[in-house]
Amino acid sequence: MSNIRETILVTGAAGFIGAAIVKKLLKEEYDVLGIDNVNDYYDVSLKERRIHNINNFSQNTLGTWKFHQISIEDSNELNAIFKKKDINIVINLAAQAGVRYSLINPESYVRSNILGFLNILECCRKYDVKNLIYASSSSVYGGNKNMPYKESSSVDHPVSFYAATKKSNEIMAHSFSHLYGISATGLRFFTVYGPWGRPDMAPIIFAKAIMEEKPIKVFNFGKMKRDFTYIDDVVEGIYKCCKKPASIDDQFDYLNPNPSTSYAPHRIFNLGNNSTVELLYFIELLEKNLGKKSNKILEPMQNGDVVETCADTDLLTKWIGYKSKVSIEEGIEKFSQWFLKFYNYGK
């Protein structure tokens, strides 16, 4: 990196993607501030172990690391952090995650994903942040049946409240970008998996069930496909966006299907593997790498879910040279090795 030392704020730093990008930034010699409220949506001890892992990792890097346990919903605490340090880049990954949880607790999504994100945007405006990168989701495509999903595809029909909040984030970011000139990049993540992953997502749920010989619920009677994206590919995509902020001069047709309607340095990109994997094949790979067979129970489709996802990543490739490198076979092998060790399962 250059001789100019930049400070990057990562929200959701105790999360799966957050902790991974923090380590990448430290390795690249950035000064990193991390914030996370370490809530109990899933196992707090996993979040604490991620932070502990970062603490140890930072001892052997030239980048500096400071963690604050606060919520982005708390405007006063958030402003206090921005006031103390000249923050150049913000990577906003803090959010209430989970499609199915949004069906039973929508209020938590309003607090974190709407109010919290507004606080981030306000701080970027007030403290002249040069580059905002924020997490969106493939969920915004809803029941769109045109595959692969393109950034120009309709996102007007979200099928979960979680997806609705993520689409709201994109609209909010565009508004602030247009009004205040904030360079903002929204990344629509596609089913991220890998070591240190979230225990509420399919890889760990399925792996635990396999090892403990418990049944696996497979929805839509197994006819599900996902664009599984390995964590290292996601981290590389985020990192390269740190190096290239959106600009109002970048009104190229390949970036904006309707250039005459956009006057903001705001970009939205798919970040995925650019391929689909059948869920039954995903389970088969887990069985192979864990050394045990699963007991599958085929069930109907769940509310808020979609049958298939697939990312067209051409725009991100043209923008930063992004290309996914980790195949599903290699990714599941690496995940399984970590899983068996982390959760103390013997093969």
Residue pairs with C-beta under 8 A, 6 or more apart in sequence:
1 28
1 29
1 30
5 29
5 30
5 31
6 30
6 31
6 88
6 89
7 30
7 31
7 32
7 33
7 85
7 86
7 87
7 88
7 89
8 25
8 30
8 31
8 32
8 33
8 87
8 88
8 89
8 90
8 91
8 242
9 32
9 33
9 34
9 35
9 81
9 82
9 87
9 89
9 90
9 91
10 18
10 21
10 22
10 25
10 32
10 33
10 34
10 35
10 91
10 93
11 18
11 34
11 35
11 36
11 72
11 90
11 91
11 92
11 93
11 94
11 120
12 18
12 35
12 36
12 92
12 93
12 94
12 95
12 135
13 19
13 22
13 34
13 35
13 36
13 51
13 54
13 67
13 93
14 34
14 36
14 38
14 47
14 48
14 50
14 51
15 36
15 47
15 50
15 93
15 94
15 97
15 198
16 50
16 192
16 196
16 197
16 198
16 231
17 93
17 135
17 189
17 192
17 231
17 234
17 235
17 238
18 34
18 36
18 91
18 93
18 94
19 50
19 51
19 53
19 54
19 196
20 194
20 196
20 231
20 232
20 234
20 235
21 91
21 93
21 235
21 238
21 239
22 32
22 34
22 54
22 65
23 53
23 54
23 57
24 235
24 236
24 238
24 239
25 32
25 63
25 239
25 242
26 32
26 54
26 57
26 58
26 61
26 63
26 65
27 61
27 63
28 63
28 239
29 61
29 62
29 63
30 63
31 63
31 64
32 63
32 64
32 65
32 66
33 66
33 67
33 68
33 81
33 85
33 87
34 51
34 54
34 65
34 66
34 67
34 68
35 67
35 68
35 69
35 70
35 72
35 78
35 81
35 94
36 47
36 51
36 67
36 69
36 94
37 69
37 70
37 71
37 72
37 73
37 94
38 44
38 47
38 48
38 51
38 69
39 71
41 96
41 97
41 98
41 101
41 200
42 198
42 199
42 200
43 199
46 196
46 199
50 196
51 67
53 196
54 65
54 67
55 65
55 67
58 64
58 65
68 77
68 81
70 77
70 78
70 81
71 77
71 94
71 112
71 116
72 78
72 92
72 94
72 112
72 116
72 117
72 119
72 120
73 111
73 112
73 115
73 116
73 119
74 119
75 119
75 122
78 119
78 120
78 123
79 123
79 126
82 123
82 126
82 127
83 127
87 127
87 129
88 129
88 130
88 131
89 129
89 130
89 131
89 132
89 133
89 242
90 120
90 123
90 124
90 129
90 131
90 132
90 133
90 134
91 133
91 134
91 238
91 242
92 117
92 120
92 132
92 133
92 134
92 135
93 134
93 135
94 112
94 116
95 112
95 113
95 116
95 117
95 135
95 165
95 166
96 102
96 108
96 109
96 111
96 112
96 113
96 162
96 165
97 162
97 198
97 200
98 162
98 200
99 139
99 160
99 162
99 163
99 304
99 305
100 160
100 302
100 304
100 305
101 108
101 162
101 200
102 109
102 160
102 161
102 162
102 165
102 304
103 160
103 161
103 303
103 304
106 161
109 161
109 162
109 165
110 165
113 162
113 165
113 166
113 168
113 169
114 165
114 168
114 169
114 172
117 134
117 169
117 172
118 172
120 132
120 134
121 132
121 172
121 173
121 176
121 182
123 129
124 132
124 176
124 182
124 184
125 176
125 180
125 182
129 182
130 183
130 245
131 183
131 185
131 242
131 245
131 246
132 173
132 182
132 183
132 184
132 185
133 184
133 185
133 187
133 238
133 241
133 242
134 169
134 173
134 184
134 185
134 186
134 187
135 166
135 186
135 187
135 189
136 166
136 167
136 169
136 170
136 186
136 187
136 188
136 189
136 268
137 162
137 163
137 166
137 188
137 189
138 149
138 188
138 189
138 190
138 191
138 227
138 270
138 272
138 309
138 311
139 158
139 160
139 162
139 163
139 166
139 306
140 155
140 158
140 163
140 166
140 167
140 170
140 188
141 149
141 153
141 154
141 155
141 306
141 309
142 155
142 156
142 157
142 158
142 159
142 163
142 306
143 157
143 159
143 306
144 153
144 154
144 155
144 157
146 153
147 276
147 308
147 310
148 227
148 274
148 310
148 311
148 312
149 188
149 270
149 309
149 310
149 311
149 312
150 270
150 312
151 188
151 268
151 269
151 270
151 312
151 315
152 257
155 167
155 170
158 164
158 166
158 167
159 303
159 304
159 305
159 306
160 303
160 304
160 305
161 304
162 304
169 186
170 186
170 268
173 182
173 184
173 186
173 266
174 184
174 264
174 266
176 182
176 184
177 183
177 184
177 246
177 264
177 265
177 266
178 263
178 264
178 266
181 248
181 265
182 265
182 266
183 245
183 246
183 247
183 265
183 266
184 246
184 264
184 265
184 266
184 267
185 241
185 245
185 246
185 266
185 267
185 268
185 269
186 266
186 267
186 268
186 269
187 237
187 238
187 241
187 268
187 269
187 270
187 271
188 268
188 269
188 270
188 271
188 272
188 311
189 229
189 234
189 271
189 272
190 226
190 227
190 228
190 229
190 270
190 271
190 272
190 273
190 309
190 310
190 311
191 201
191 226
191 227
191 228
191 229
191 272
191 309
192 229
192 230
192 231
192 234
193 201
193 202
193 203
193 228
193 229
193 230
193 231
193 331
193 335
194 230
194 231
194 232
194 331
194 334
194 335
194 338
195 231
195 334
195 335
195 338
195 339
195 342
196 231
196 338
196 342
197 203
197 204
197 231
197 335
198 204
199 205
199 208
202 279
202 282
203 286
203 332
203 335
203 339
204 339
205 216
206 216
206 282
206 283
206 286
206 294
207 286
207 290
207 335
207 336
207 339
208 214
208 343
209 215
209 216
209 294
209 295
210 216
210 286
210 287
210 290
210 292
210 293
210 294
211 290
211 292
211 340
211 343
211 345
213 292
213 295
214 295
215 295
215 296
215 297
216 283
216 294
216 295
216 296
216 297
217 297
217 299
218 224
218 279
218 280
218 283
218 296
218 297
218 298
218 299
219 299
219 300
219 301
219 302
219 305
220 300
220 301
220 305
220 307
221 298
221 299
221 300
222 279
222 280
222 296
222 298
223 307
224 278
224 279
224 307
224 308
225 276
225 277
225 278
225 279
225 307
225 308
225 309
225 310
226 276
226 277
226 279
226 282
226 308
226 309
227 272
227 273
227 274
227 275
227 276
227 277
227 309
227 310
227 311
228 273
228 277
228 282
228 328
228 331
229 271
229 272
229 273
229 311
229 324
230 273
230 324
230 326
230 330
230 331
230 334
232 325
232 326
233 271
233 273
233 324
233 325
233 326
234 271
236 322
236 325
237 269
237 271
237 316
237 320
237 322
238 271
240 320
240 321
240 322
241 269
241 320
243 320
244 319
244 320
245 265
246 265
246 266
246 267
247 265
248 263
248 264
248 265
250 265
250 267
251 259
251 262
252 259
253 259
254 314
254 315
254 318
255 267
255 315
255 318
255 319
256 262
267 319
269 313
269 315
269 316
269 319
270 311
270 312
270 313
270 315
270 316
271 311
271 313
271 316
271 322
272 309
272 310
272 311
272 313
272 324
273 311
273 324
273 326
273 328
274 310
274 311
274 312
274 313
274 324
275 310
275 328
276 308
276 309
276 310
277 328
280 296
281 328
282 328
282 332
283 294
283 296
285 328
285 329
285 332
285 333
286 294
286 332
286 336
287 293
287 294
289 332
289 333
289 335
289 336
289 337
290 336
290 339
290 340
290 345
290 347
291 347
301 307
313 322
313 323
313 324
316 322
317 323
326 334
339 345
340 346
340 347
